[in-house]
Amino acid sequence: MDAVTVKPTYRSHVVAIPYPGRGHVNPLMNFCNILASKQPDTLVTFVVTEEWLGLISSSSNNSPSNLQFGSIPNVIPSELVRNADPIGFVGAALTKMEAPFEELLDRFRQPLRPTLIVTDAFLFWAIGVGNRRNIPVASFFPMSSTVFSVFYHFDLLAQHGHFPVDLLEKGNEMVDYIPGVSPLRLLDLPSLIFASNQYMLHRFLDLISWIPKAQYLILPSIYELESQVIKALKERISIPVYAIGPAIPDLKLRDNSSSSSDNNELSYLQWLDCQPESSVLYVSLGSHVAVSSAQMDEIAAGLFNSGCPILCCAILLSGGFWTHCGWNSVKEGILAGVPFLTFPIFADQLTHSKMIVEDWKIGWRMKKEVVATTFGGKRGNCRACAEIYGLGKSCCPRNEKKIKRASTSM
């Protein structure tokens, strides 16, 4: 990338860099779009690899004029092969991206050098970059505040004899000592805590250890839904903590979906218009599906045989949401005001499923081992499909209003 010269009319310059994954790129990019639209005198530069720049270029057409994109070389494995070696991919992101990112920062010339770095919390090395250059750093944690708190208070698990632990023996024991977090089972904690390979757990703990060295912590969460957790974190963390709202694109889609000119989008909107109200189940298992081929075949066959209309897009217009419980999907579903059928696969998804079903009471938990019997083989055997549509009707509209207030108060 050539030297970057910024216009002298800008008063400040924010440089943001996400971890290279869909669930990380999207919320940080949405935050940058919101920031740029609300602060026209601030230049925002969103930095990704060259591959990711190609992946997101089509979605950046409607970005504010004061949001620009910067790229670094493809020093990490391609998105096409990342699942072949997930740990190797993480290792590359933590060791290969720092040098080219610093080189890019050097290319920003006067009159305005970067005045703030916003980094995905998983790229904790960026905090060191900012500290060396005397640039303030905001750490952006893309999961729920509850999951952050679990890792922030990880030492409490060991103190209470819950780490290490055999989940087969103690999985149903309750964890009721994490500040601000409602009681949950050991089985509801992020799965990587108890994984046989502890590499990812140690990287999470590395992330936590770097937080006090940043100047700000940003949580893309809805304060009204995680107020006790966020209050507890603000009391215990030495740097300012900001819950900024959902940071999802659906805030815009709600108003613009009917005016889209995309033919594919119009076709499924027309199909939806022909279905009975709240009769369609939206299915999404995330950007990196981790279910087996046999499970996927069973899910697809069961849903087809159930007779329920199924759609794999347009959550805002559906009547129910079968989700893997990634944090972005959870926020989108709440904003849409639809009840959930949760199908957590790994990591933070287990905790988010518990929050949906037990804390907010706006969904059902679909256990992997009962998918075949609940949605199995016979037409009409769709009890869960039928009941999920009626779940959360009283609480979803209330949550939607809370989210609107949180997002508009930024």
N, C-alpha and C positions, 0 to 999 in steps of 0.2 A: 504494500500500500504506500502510495506517495505521501509526502508531507501534507499534513492537514492544517489549513489555515481557517480560523473561525472568524466570523464577522464581528467587528468591534462593537456592534449594537447590543450584544448579549452581555448581561451583567455577571453571569455565572455559567459554568460548564460542568455538567454531570456526566461521568463515564460509567456505564453499567455493563457488567459482564455476567452472564448466566452460566451455570453448569450446563454442558452440552447434552441435554435430554429434553424431550417434549414437555414433560411435567415441570421442568425448571424454566425453560425458555419462555413458555407462554405466560406464566404469571408475572415474570419480571418485565417482559415486553409490554404487557398490559399496564403495569404500573408506570413504565416509562411513557407510554402514550397518554395516560392520565396526567402525569406530572408535566409533560410538555404542553398539553392543552390548557392546563391551569396556570402555567408560568411561561408566558410567551417570551419573556426576556431571559429565559434560561435555555441554553443549548444542551440537548441530551444526545449523547453518542452511545449507541447500543453495539457492543462488540461481540462478535461470534466468529466461528471458524468459517473459512471460505465455503465449505460444504453447507453449513447451516445458513449462510447468507443466501445461497441459492434456494434452500428449502423455504425460507420465510419471505423471500422477495415479493411474492405475489400478494401476501397478506399485509404488506407495508404500504400499499398504494394510498391508503386513506390516513396515513400517519400525519401528525402536525408537521408543518414546515420546519420547525425547530428541532425535529428529531431526525438524526442522521445515523447511518450505519457504518461501522468500521469492521475490518476483518483481520484475522490472523491466519497464518498457514494451517493446513490440515495436519497438525502434529499429533492427532489422536486417531484411533481406528475409525473407519467410516460407520455411519449409522446403519449401513447395510449389513455389517458383520459384528456389531457391538455385542450382540447376544451370544456370540460364539465364545467369548471370554469376558464376562462381565467384570470380574475383578481386575483383569488386565486393562480394561477400558477405564475404570476408576483410577487405577494407578497412573495411567497416561495423562488423564485430566489433572491430576494432582502434581505431576512432575514436568510435563511437557509444555504447558500453556503459559507458564509464568514469564519465561524469557521473551517470547514474541509479544506478549501483552505489554511488557515494559518497553520494548522497542516501539510499539505503537504509541505509547504515552510520550515517548521522546519526540515523535513526529508532530505532535500538537504544538504549534508555534504561537508566539504572542500575536495579538495583544491579550489572548485569554487562554491560559493553560488550565487543565482540569482543576476544579475547586472541590469536587467530591467524587469519590468512587463508591458505586453501589455494587456490591459483589454478592453473588449467590453464596450463602453460608458454607456450602460444600467446597467452594474454591477459597479456603481460608488463607491460602498463600497471598491472596490479593490484599489482605489486611496488612501483611508485612510490607508489601509494595507501597501501600499508602503511607505507612509509618515512616519508611525510609525517605520518602519524598515530601513528607510533611503535608500530605493530602488527607483530609478526614475521610473515614471509611464507614459506610453503613452496611451492615451484614443483613442480608435478606434471606430469611428461612422459609422455604416454600411449602412446608407442611403445616399442620395445625399447631396452635400454641400448646395444646395438650401433649402432643408428641414431643415438642421441644422440651417441655417441662419434665417429661419422663427421663429424657437423656440428661438434662441439666441436673436432675436429682438422682442420677444413676447410683451414686454411692449409698443411697438409702436402701436400695434393693439388697446389697450385700449386708448392710447393718441389720436388716430384718430376716436374714437367712434365705433370701429369695434369689440370690445369685452366687455361684452357679446353682442350678436346681434341675431336677428331673421333672419335666412337664407331665409325663405319664402318671407320676405319683402326686404331684402338687399343683397341677395346672389350674385347678378350680379354687385354690387358695386366693384370698382377697388381698389386694394391694390398696390400703386405705390411708397411706401416710405421705403421699406426694402432695405438697402444698397446692391447694386450689383444684386438684384433679379429683373428680368423683371416684368412689371405690370401683375397682375393676379387677377382674381375674388376671392371674399370671398369663393365662392363655390369650388375653386381650391385649397384652403388651406387644410392641413391634417385634415381629418374629426374629429379626436378625440378632436380638439380644441373646437368644438361646440357640442360635445356629451353630452347627458343628465347626464351621469355619468362622473364626472371630475377626476376620480382616475388616469387614464392614462395620462391626461394632466399634473397633478401635478407631476407625476413621470418623465415626460419629462423635466419639469422645474427644478426638483431636479437634473437631469442629467446635465443640463446646468450650474447650480450653482456650480457643482463640477469641471467643466472643468478648471478653473483657478488654481485649486489646484493640477492638474497634471503637468507634465513637458513637455509634447508634445501632440499635437492633430493630429491624422492620419485620413485622409479622403480618402476612396477608390473610388476616382473619377478621371475623365479625365480632366486635367487642361484646355485643349483647348475647352471643351464643357461647362465648368462652370467658365471660367477665371475671369469674373467680380465679381462673388460671392466670389470666393476664395481670390481674391485681397482684397476685402472689409473685409473679415474675418481676414486676416493677419494684416490689419491695426488696427483692433479693439480688437483682442485677445492678451493677454499679454504673451502667451507662443508660441513657434514655431508651425506653422501649415504646414503639409505636405500633398499634394495631390499625392498619390502614384501610380495612374493608376487604371485600372479596378479590379484587384485582382479576376479574374475569371478563371476557369480551361480551357476555350476554347482556350486560348493562346497555350496550349499544344495539344488540340484535333485537331486543324486545321492541324497540321503536322502529327498526328499519327492516324487519323481516318481510313485511308485506310489499316493500318497494324494491326488492332485489331483482336484478335483471339476469341473474344466472339461470339458464334454462333447467339445469338439473335441480336446483333448489326449488324453482317454481313447480316442477313436476311432483316433487314429494309434498310440497305444500298443498297442491291440488288434491293429491291422494289423501292427505290428512283431512282435508275439508269434507271428504266423502265418508269419513268414518264417524261412528257415534261418539259423542263427547266423552272424553276421558276413557277411551276404550283401547288405546294403543300403548303397548309396553315398549319403551325405549331401552335398548341393550347396548352397553358399552363396557368393555373389559380393559380399557386403557390402551396406551400406545405401544406397550411391550407385553403382549399376552404371555402369561406364564402358566396357563393350564395345558394339560396334555392334549394330544390329538384325540384320544379316546373321550376325554371329558368334553372337548369342544364338539365332537360328533354327537354326544349324548345331549348336550345342551341344545344344539341346533335341531336335532330330531324331536326332542321333547317339546320345544317351543312351537315347532311347526305342527306337530300333532295335537297340540292343545287347542288349536283353533283361534287363538288370540292374535289379533293384528300385531305385527312386530315391525319396528323401525330402528335402524341403526344410525339415526341422525335426528336433528330437530327436537332436542329435549324440551324446549320451551313449549312445544305444542303437544306433548304426549301426556298420557294419563298416569304413567308409572315409570319407574327407572330402575332397571336391573344394572347394578354398578359394582365394579371392583373396589370402590371406595377410595380411589385416589383423591387427594384433597381438592384438586381443581374440579373434579366431577361432583364431589359432595357439595361444593359451593354453588355450582351451576344448578344442581337439582333443587337445592333449597331456594335459590332465587326463582326458579321456575314454579315453585309451589307444588311439586309433585311428590307423592310418597315413594319410598325406596324399597327395593328388594336387594339386600346386600349380599355380595358374593366376594368377600375379601380373599385375596390370593397370598399375599406376603407383606412383610415390612409394616409400614404405618397403616396399611389398609385394615388390619385387624382392629386397631384402636379406633379408627374412624367408624367402622361398622358398629362397634359397641356404643359409641357416642350417638349414632343415628337411632339405634334401636332402643337403648336403655335410658340415655340422658334426654334426648330430644323427643323420643317416642314418635317418630315420623316414618317408620319403616319396619320391615321384617328382615330377619337374618336367614339367608338361605345357606345351609351348611352344604359343603361339597358332597358329603356322603349321602345326602338325601335328594340331590338334584334329580337322580334317575327315578325316584319314587314319586316325587312331587310333580314333576313335569314328564312323567314317563309315558310312553307308548300309546295309551288309549286316548282317543279324541274325547274332549270334554273333561279330562282329568286335569283341570287347571284351577284348583281351589286357591292356590297361592296367587295366581294371576287375578282371579276375581276379587279376592279380599284385599290385595294391595291397593287397588284403586280407591277403596274406601278408607284406607288408613291415612291418618294425618290431615284430614280435610279441615279439621278445626284449628290445628296448630300451624299448618303450612302458610296460610294467609298471614297469620300473625308474624311468623318468621320473615316472610317476604317484606313486610313493612319495616321490620327491624333492619334488614339488610339495606333497604332503600335509604333509611335514615343514616346508616353508617357510611354508605358509599357517597352520599351527597354532602356529607359533612367534612370530607377530606379537604 
